[in-house]
């Protein structure tokens, strides 16, 4: 660590345990934060952790300032609408940095919001580790130098990201993707899940994954239900919707009450809603329709064939398509380096195309097996980390005298 990069290297007798401030947004950040805290507890039992996190982090003894959904915003227009609340939460977290003085700030994803906090932490001499590399390889590549001056360490989930920062002076560690390190369930476990769902022999399961943010639900749920209605008409297909922990079934019902198509509204109650078992559902699903995001990687690593969709505000889309520098948005395609799964963006995210994609995966064994073969290669790439996140954080704390 260079001068001005936190407070490592201090050799003193500690009279308290390490203080960590973590700030995460959305369900995926909560999962990463919870896994990190669990691993750190075994190394530092007297650890104290505060900031913003979700239910999984709280279960690890974390004290959260607010619901992590308050920080989860996608799109330029959406940020403007939520700006007053974001400013208020940023001010509260800045005050926490000033008054509590943690030994280390660990920001998880949410780069635009979290890097403002990191700037303040740097001014206070507080160490700064960011977990999940911002997509500078997709757009805003000029930020590499700025991140090198702002952060002490960057933890990345994909091996190709280390090369992006080569020569910048920023220490970057590929920590593996936690989803790739989960063992796949045994056959008996999968059969038990199918029995729990009441699936008949030969019945196909279509899983809907519309997103973990309410804004994503508003944009994706109606078109997914419409596509599901078309596929279900073929017979022998059960439609199940995995409700993210950050949402409730009532949230989805409220969105569907505003659906303009009466036939889609009428079909929605035929879709079974399941919360708290997304991982298990993925292991038994025959195909999935998934909102672009971490869940697409989870589906790939579970071996679930899928089609991926994403819709944003029109202005956000028009700006984004002019600045995004990659040819794919789905994580399985980015890791694979080719179009392994279909991507349906904006106007292509329509019931006709989505239903056609899913129908092929459900009833054409060749199409589904082609994806599964690619998914096995992705798992192998992501399961071999250089170090674990807890090892990197513990080394930092060790240099700070803990």
Secondary structure, DSSP 8 states (H G I E B T S, - for coil): --TTSTTTT-----SS--EEEEEE-HHHHHHHHHHHHHHHHHH-TT-EEEEEE-HHHHTTT-EEEEEGGGG---SHHHHHHHHHHHHHHHHHHHHHHHHH--SEEEEES-HHHHHHHHHHHHHTT-EEEEES---TTTS-TTHHHHHHHH-SEEEESSTTHHHHTTTSS--EEE---GGGGS----HHHHHHHHHHHT--TT-EEEEEE--SSHHHHHHHHHHHHHHHHHHHTTSSEEEEEEE-TTS-HHHHHHHHHT-S-HHHHHHHTTSEEEES-HHHHHHH-SEEEEESSHHHHHHHHHT--EEEEE---HHHHHHHHHH---S--SHHHHHHTS--SEEEEGGG-SHHHHHHHHHHHHH-HHHHHHHHHHHHHHHHHHT--SS-HHHHHHHHHHHTT-
